[in-house]
């Protein structure tokens, strides 16, 4: 009969250790599921190639802005949503399989469960965005502004990602199972298509344009554009980088606060 | 002495459905207790309350002396939970899963590794330790899940239908594992719909139905509650069933139970009714039926359960088949 080594009765991991452990677990789990890695990378690249080479020729942009320069920042922004959507599915999977119940029955900071996931998913997002950006350059996108502007744009995307991770954690907790969480991906398609991410909003009918111009994805896509294209884009977009960056930071901040509050509250009560 | 579990008047509703309806029960330490009940009896709700996963609306619930509502954190330090689903990460290896849970309990990397190793040995999972869990069989996953609830050395281990959905071989295996834990002195609260499981593992059984405690006691005590002895007659020819049934109806205190499929007729007697048994045996002999076997035996828990809840358990219908419904 084996005995467990005598240890002092265990306590709990602090929030920092807990976040670290669960972030590592989420990252390892992601990397060991090649289908997820491939899906993330191929999905974005495929959409980008389709628009660049199939639809791109037919989509006109004004003010001498080539479509490739217009669209790549939009793809990268939309990519943030498609990638963080995985957070909802991951959380739903953990609920379905009882992993969250186990954690909730442990003397353990509830917040760490969620922060661990957010940290890991933001890290994964950074890698996926880097690859997407590389594909963007490969198909002909060129920075028109400074390198610093490009880095700022990349950082801004991670901030969006952080905010949307919280949104999708809430979605995952509310959905409670993988199928319901996957259903949400339709909404992501609608929100990204009805925005300036892929095409200029000027050609949309009035009602759709009103929606498109006042939703977060448009603010974010335009912020990334103005940071990477500089003065080249200002004539086309109508405003400078400051305008769009501040707008999108407001959106990100709002989403982050609202959905982290919802997620933590839902998580505490959980599937009771 | 502190009771391991002390529940008084627990009530929990989900919308209009009342899952727990004033449930009360006490569990002393040093015991394995099986909570037994049909699907929807409130077993899972009770276990989730004990594990601090849900809060009962009314009543009092203490685990190892701690109130589940006001001292949830303390309760969580002393319990280990293994649920109906194997709550282990498929993309991690067995060892990684155990180390992760141990570290989350605040153990150092070294401690966690040692405890994980001990659990792997205890459950015979050493060889599979470094394989990803997605390559494990269902039984191995449950064992690992059980192991994960042990790395913190809980005082009370909570097992919610631990063998539901397992094949018979894996069930036996898991029973052995649970028995080994019990020998080490871990208190266990177990829910099950299988009476043979309760009979085998638990010293005390609590039968609940519709959110209330219907009966509790040792398996022997519960069996005594529905009478002392059962006279069971097994006939060779199905056509002879009515002969025996008629003979026993004349002699018996209650209507005999007839199982056509196994060609068995059984009837219960009051405790110590020696004369009744002799009369019964004589009546069977005089009925002219050709017997395959005749026996006087203790009632089974299935019969107790049927008598107390008016329902057959799933084990009475088919032993060891997979039922994945949650209570």
Interface residues (C-beta under 8 A of the other chain):
Chain A: X1 X2 X3 X4 X5 X7 X9 X10 X11 X12 X13 X14 X17 X18 X21 X22 X25 X28 X29 X32 X33 X96 X97 X98 X99 X101 X102 X103 X104 X105 X106 X107 X108 X270 X271 X272
Chain B: X48 X51 X52 X53 X54 X55 X73 X74 X76 X77 X79 X81 X83 X84 X85 X86 X87 X88 X89 X90 X91 X92 X96 X100 X101 X102 X103 X104 X105 X106 X107 X111 X114 X115 X118 X119 X121 X122 X132 X148 X149 X150 X151 X152 X153 X158 X180 X183 X184
